[in-house]
Every structure is written in structure tokens, then in C-alpha cells.
Amino acid sequence: MYLSKTDIENTERVKRLNIINSVSGIKPGNLIGTRSNSGQANLAIISSVVHLGSNPAYLGFIVRPSQEVRRHTQENINENGFFTINHIQKDFIENAHYTSAKFDADISEFEACGLTEETLNDFNAPYVKESGLKMGLKHVESVPIQSSGTTMLVGQIEHLYIPDQAISTQGYIDLSIAEGVGISGLNSYYSFQKMADFPYARVSEVPKF
């Protein structure tokens, strides 16, 4: 199949959405935990978490335009400045998926979707207890992306929890051992299987292919 820019624009809306959401490939599946200043917990599935720096340790994720639908995650982060990122694992994929439903602000997705709210080290945002790999972040900045009307929220990692068996002495995390999952599009979930390890790439050491 070949689609030109015109073909893409003329494709039926839902089909176009499914195609364009899938072409970027498998993305990490995470749940973002936040809390409003009134104490209401919120949980949202996100597939756009990206690494932005190691020292300081920065991660970012994208929130979509908020003109038509309230974005409780973004509102809560703007209010109190903290959020958690929790890896989705194989045994609670379905629970995680349904946090994407448009619940009212006074409904906790933790309760509605059968997940357990967890507080660790007095951090002012809820973790997902069922997740083994999770982190607590402080909001650093919000970066508007004018072309798409979206916003990248950037946070600095203040707390990091990794299963002991999933991390090597060199600091490599094996996501297959951590039982993480990936997302393609809006509805498809994939398991991770480690395929290979290679050394740091140096020009002088490139093999003869």
C-alpha cells in the first residue's frame, strides 16, 4: 500500500487515526499517576514517554489538545507539580487499557479499573502497586508544540524503583524480565523479548558486513 499526503488526508477519519497512530511502531506502555490538590487520584495510560537526559534524569511525555476534553493528568501536574510513571506489565494490561476511558474528574481510575493506589516515600503522587518498575518525577517544564497543539510535559526523576532481578551490574534493565509491554496505535499490546546485546558502537570496531 502506498499513501500520499492527499491519500492520508482523504482517508476516513477513524482509519486514518489508526494508521498514523501505528506507523511509529511499538512504544512503551506506561501509566501516569497524579493527584489533585483536593486529594483526588488520577491514572492515565500513556505511550509517548521519552528519555530527555541522564544527568539530570529527565523524561517527557505528550498530552493532546485540551480544548474539547479535560486533561486531568495535565491539570493535576500543573496544580501540585508531581507525577509517577509506572510500567504496564503483562498481568494488568486490560486494567491499564481502560484507564483511557473519559472518567469524570471525581472518579479514580485506580478504583474504576481495579488497580491499587500506592504511596511511597511520602511522594505527592500515587504509584501503581502492581507495577514493578516505576518512578516519581517532579515537573520541570511544559513545552508547547505549536504544529500539533500538543504539549510535552518534562519531569525530573526523584525516585526510581526497579526489580532487583531485572537490572544488571552495569545498569542495563531487561524489560522482558520486568514483564513490560509495548503499545502500537491505541488498542494493540505487545510483549518484549530480549534479542541481543551489542557493545558500545565505535567506528574502529564496526564489523565487516
C-alpha positions as CSV (number, residue, x, y, z in Angstrom):
1,M,0.0,0.0,0.0
2,Y,1.2,3.5,-0.8
3,L,-0.5,6.6,0.6
4,S,0.4,10.1,-0.5
5,K,-0.2,13.2,1.7
6,T,-3.5,13.6,-0.2
7,D,-4.5,10.0,0.3
8,I,-3.8,10.3,4.0
9,E,-5.9,13.4,4.3
10,N,-8.8,11.8,2.4
11,T,-8.8,8.6,4.4
12,E,-11.8,8.1,6.6
13,R,-11.1,9.6,10.0
14,V,-11.0,6.5,12.2
15,K,-9.0,4.5,9.7
16,R,-6.6,7.4,9.3
17,L,-6.2,7.7,13.1
18,N,-5.4,4.0,13.4
19,I,-2.8,4.1,10.6
20,I,-1.0,7.2,11.8
21,N,-1.0,6.1,15.4
22,S,0.6,2.8,14.4
23,V,3.3,3.8,11.9
24,S,5.7,5.0,14.7
25,G,6.0,1.4,15.8
26,I,5.8,-0.2,19.3
27,K,6.0,2.4,22.1
28,P,6.5,1.9,25.8
29,G,3.3,1.4,27.8
30,N,3.0,3.4,31.0
31,L,0.5,4.7,33.5
32,I,0.8,8.2,34.7
33,G,-0.3,8.7,38.3
34,T,-1.3,12.2,39.6
35,R,-3.2,13.7,42.4
36,S,-5.2,17.0,42.6
37,N,-4.7,19.5,45.4
38,S,-8.1,18.3,46.7
39,G,-6.6,14.7,47.0
40,Q,-8.3,13.1,44.0
41,A,-6.1,10.4,42.4
42,N,-6.0,10.1,38.6
43,L,-4.4,7.4,36.4
44,A,-3.9,7.7,32.6
45,I,-2.4,5.4,30.1
46,I,0.4,7.0,28.0
47,S,2.5,5.6,25.1
48,S,4.7,8.7,24.5
49,V,7.2,8.6,27.3
50,V,10.7,9.5,26.1
51,H,14.2,9.9,27.5
52,L,15.4,13.5,27.5
53,G,18.6,13.4,29.6
54,S,20.5,11.3,32.1
55,N,22.2,13.9,34.3
56,P,19.8,15.4,35.4
57,A,17.5,12.4,34.7
58,Y,14.7,13.9,32.6
59,L,11.8,12.1,30.9
60,G,8.9,13.7,29.0
61,F,5.5,12.7,27.6
62,I,2.9,14.2,25.3
63,V,-0.5,15.3,26.2
64,R,-3.0,16.0,23.5
65,P,-5.0,19.3,23.0
66,S,-7.4,20.0,25.8
67,Q,-10.0,22.3,24.2
68,E,-12.7,19.6,23.9
69,V,-11.7,17.1,26.6
70,R,-10.4,18.0,30.0
71,R,-6.9,16.5,30.6
72,H,-7.0,15.7,34.4
73,T,-3.4,14.5,34.3
74,Q,-2.1,17.8,33.0
75,E,-4.3,19.8,35.3
76,N,-3.1,17.8,38.4
77,I,0.6,18.2,37.4
78,N,0.0,21.9,36.9
79,E,-1.5,22.1,40.4
80,N,1.0,20.2,42.5
81,G,4.0,19.6,40.3
82,F,4.5,15.9,40.7
83,F,3.6,12.7,38.9
84,T,4.5,9.0,38.6
85,I,5.4,6.8,35.6
86,N,4.5,3.1,36.1
87,H,5.4,0.4,33.5
88,I,2.5,-1.6,32.4
89,Q,3.0,-5.4,32.9
90,K,1.5,-8.4,31.3
91,D,-0.8,-9.3,34.2
92,F,-2.7,-6.0,34.2
93,I,-2.9,-4.9,30.5
94,E,-6.7,-4.9,30.4
95,N,-6.9,-2.9,33.6
96,A,-4.4,-0.3,32.3
97,H,-6.2,-0.1,28.9
98,Y,-9.5,1.0,30.4
99,T,-7.9,3.9,32.2
100,S,-8.2,5.7,28.8
101,A,-11.9,5.9,29.3
102,K,-13.2,9.5,29.8
103,F,-14.0,9.3,33.5
104,D,-15.3,12.3,35.4
105,A,-12.7,14.2,37.5
106,D,-14.1,12.9,40.8
107,I,-13.7,9.2,39.7
108,S,-10.4,7.4,40.5
109,E,-9.2,5.3,37.6
110,F,-7.4,3.2,40.2
111,E,-10.7,2.1,41.7
112,A,-12.7,2.0,38.5
113,C,-10.1,-0.2,36.7
114,G,-9.1,-2.5,39.6
115,L,-5.6,-1.1,40.3
116,T,-4.1,-0.3,43.7
117,E,-3.0,3.1,44.7
118,E,0.3,3.2,46.5
119,T,2.2,5.9,48.4
120,L,6.0,5.6,48.7
121,N,8.5,7.9,50.5
122,D,5.7,10.4,51.1
123,F,5.7,11.3,47.4
124,N,2.8,13.6,46.4
125,A,1.6,11.5,43.5
126,P,0.2,7.9,43.6
127,Y,2.1,4.9,42.2
128,V,0.6,1.7,40.8
129,K,1.3,-1.0,43.3
130,E,1.0,-3.7,40.7
131,S,3.8,-2.2,38.6
132,G,7.4,-3.4,39.4
133,L,9.2,-0.6,37.5
134,K,8.1,2.8,38.5
135,M,9.4,6.3,39.2
136,G,8.3,9.5,40.8
137,L,9.0,12.8,39.0
138,K,8.9,16.5,39.7
139,H,7.5,18.6,36.9
140,V,10.3,20.8,35.3
141,E,8.6,22.5,32.3
142,S,5.8,22.3,29.8
143,V,6.8,22.7,26.2
144,P,4.0,23.7,23.7
145,I,4.2,22.0,20.3
146,Q,2.6,24.6,18.1
147,S,2.3,22.4,15.0
148,S,0.1,19.8,16.6
149,G,-1.4,21.8,19.5
150,T,0.0,19.2,21.9
151,T,2.3,19.8,25.0
152,M,5.3,17.9,26.2
153,L,5.5,17.7,30.0
154,V,9.0,17.3,31.2
155,G,9.9,15.8,34.6
156,Q,13.0,15.0,36.6
157,I,13.2,11.6,38.3
158,E,13.4,11.9,42.0
159,H,12.5,8.3,43.0
160,L,13.2,5.1,40.9
161,Y,12.1,1.6,41.7
162,I,13.5,-1.3,39.6
163,P,13.0,-5.1,40.2
164,D,16.3,-6.4,41.5
165,Q,16.3,-9.3,39.1
166,A,15.8,-7.1,36.1
167,I,18.9,-4.9,36.4
168,S,22.5,-5.9,35.6
169,T,25.6,-4.8,37.5
170,Q,26.3,-2.4,34.6
171,G,22.8,-0.8,35.0
172,Y,21.1,-2.4,32.0
173,I,17.4,-3.1,32.6
174,D,16.0,-6.2,31.0
175,L,12.4,-5.3,30.1
176,S,11.5,-8.9,29.4
177,I,12.3,-9.9,32.9
178,A,10.5,-6.8,34.2
179,E,7.5,-8.1,32.1
180,G,6.9,-4.7,30.5
181,V,4.6,-4.3,27.5
182,G,4.5,-2.0,24.4
183,I,1.7,-0.3,22.6
184,S,1.0,0.1,18.9
185,G,-1.7,2.5,18.0
186,L,-4.4,2.9,20.6
187,N,-5.5,-0.7,21.2
188,S,-2.8,-3.2,20.5
189,Y,-0.3,-4.5,23.1
190,Y,3.0,-6.4,22.6
191,S,5.3,-8.3,24.9
192,F,9.0,-7.7,25.0
193,Q,11.6,-10.4,24.2
194,K,15.3,-9.5,24.5
195,M,17.0,-10.5,21.3
196,A,20.7,-9.4,21.5
197,D,23.3,-7.3,23.3
198,F,26.0,-5.4,21.5
199,P,28.9,-3.3,22.7
200,Y,29.1,0.5,22.6
201,A,29.5,1.3,18.8
202,R,32.9,2.7,17.8
203,V,33.9,3.3,14.2
204,S,37.1,1.3,14.7
205,E,35.1,-1.7,15.8
206,V,32.4,-1.8,13.2
207,P,32.2,-5.4,11.8
208,K,32.7,-6.2,8.1
209,F,29.2,-6.7,6.9
